Amino acid sequence: MSTGIPRHYDTASEAIADLQRRGYTASWPGGVEPGQALAPDAVTIDEIYRFEGMTDPGDAMIVMALSSADGASRWLVVQAYGLYSEGGFGPSIRQLHSRQP
């Protein structure tokens, strides 16, 4: 779980590397059995970071760290957004609760 203290990263690569170092290693929804449903209150968004594409709009992305309620599983979600994104997070991510204020 997150310490609750927001961190600052200059790039998405920095954020991904640090989150992986802190145990957010599986890609969402890795480790979830096919057909298994997770209730929205069983997974929490621990941290979320948004990166703007300063020189290239294709670089705009969101990096999220998710964890299970029991703390046994941690996931990393990396999603492009903006002009070049393909859809969005889908209903499963939108229903999650965030630990960040």
Summary of the structure (lengths in Angstrom):
residues: 101
radius of gyration: 13.6
end to end distance: 14.7
largest distance: 40.7
contacts: 244
relative contact order: 0.25
helix: 21%
strand: 28%
